[in-house]
Structure formats: structure tokens, C-alpha cells
């Protein structure tokens, strides 16, 4: 299972971002390897339009099974993510990437 978490910075202790499309990046946890990867969203974050869709396309490219954000997903991003078959958890709150992964990987 791959869990993708919108985050404010890199690392297990980073806070989950409340803004999916404008997150600083995405922590991707792969439970088969136990590794956490960081994917920067800096380029998309600075765009004027379409950041949610671009971030959702990144989700698709990672083949994530679960996507977590601290706030909500926009309607267009939600549509793209739903087409990938990934589950979405919004409003995760002010927690760390580690807490998000531990809480939701079950």
C-alpha cells in the first residue's frame, strides 16, 4: 500500500498541509519497503491555476492507494484522484506525517 500525505516540509515529523494543491510537497510511504519518499510540489505550488489537478496527477503517477491532507481537496482534484481508485482522507487536522500514516494505514 502506498500512502501519499500532503506536507508542509520533508520528514516524518513534518506537519500535514491543510492545502492539498499548494502543499510544499508530498510524503509517500510505501508499506512494502517501509520507506518514506519526498516529492517536492514547489513548481505546482507557485502556479496561478490548476494546482489541485496537477497535484492529483502526481498522485496518479505515484499509484497511491490513500491520499491524506489536513484540509479539503478541491472538486477537480477530487475527481482526478477518484479516477485513480485511491481513497481520500481530508481534514486530517494538525498532525505529523508519521501520525497520519500510523493512524490511517490500518
N, C-alpha and C positions, 0 to 999 in steps of 0.2 A: 504494500500500500504506500502511495505517495501522498504526503500532506503538504500543501503549499500554504504558507502563512504570510499575509501582508505585514511587513515590519517597518519600523522606523529606522533601524540600523541592523548591521550584521551581528549574528551571535545568538546563542541560546537565551541569554538574559535580556535581549533587546525587547522593547515594548512592542506589542502588536499595534499596527497602524489602524486608526479609525477610518482612513481613507484608502480604499482599495486601489483605485486607478492612479492615485497620486502618492502611493506609498514609496518610501525611499528604495525599497526592493522587496524581494520575496525569499523567505527561508523555505527551502524544500527539504523535507525529511523523508528519507526512504527507509521503511522499516525492514527491508530485506538486507540492507547494508548497515543500518544504524547511523548513517552519516547525514549531516546537515550541510546543504549547499546554499550559497548566497548568489542570488541573481539580482543585479542592480536594475532599478527601474528609472534611473536618473534621466535618460533620454526621453522616455514617455512622460515622466513626471512634469517636465517643463513644457510639454506641448499645450497648445491652446484648446484643442478639441480632440475628442476621441480617445482620451486616455484610458477610460474604462474598457473599451473594446480592445485596445492594444494590450492592456494588461491581461484581459481574458484570453487573448490569442496566445500570450505567453503561457498561461495555464494549460491551454490545449497542447502547446509544444512540449510541455513537461509531462504530459499524460498523468496529471494529478487526479487522485481519487476523491480528495477532500480539499476544499479551499476555505480558509478562515480569514476573517477580517474583524477588526474591532468595531466597525460601524456597519454601514449597509453597502450593498452592491447597487450600482445603477441599473436601470432596466435593460439597457443594451448589453452591458457586461453580463448580467444575469442570463440573458438569452443565449449568449455565446457559450457561457460556462455550462448551462443546462444541456446544450447540444453535445458537449463532450462526455456527458454522463457523470460528471463529478458532482458530489454533494457540496452544498454551500452552507456555511455557518457564518452568519453575520451577528453583529452586536456581541462579540465575544467579551467585550469590556477591556478594562485596563489591566491586562495580564501580560506575562512574558511569552515569548515564543515557546520556551520549554513548557510552561503551564498549559498553553494552548494545545501543544502536541500531546502531552500526557493526558489532558482532560478529554480530548476528542478521538484519540487513536483507538479507543475501545469501541 
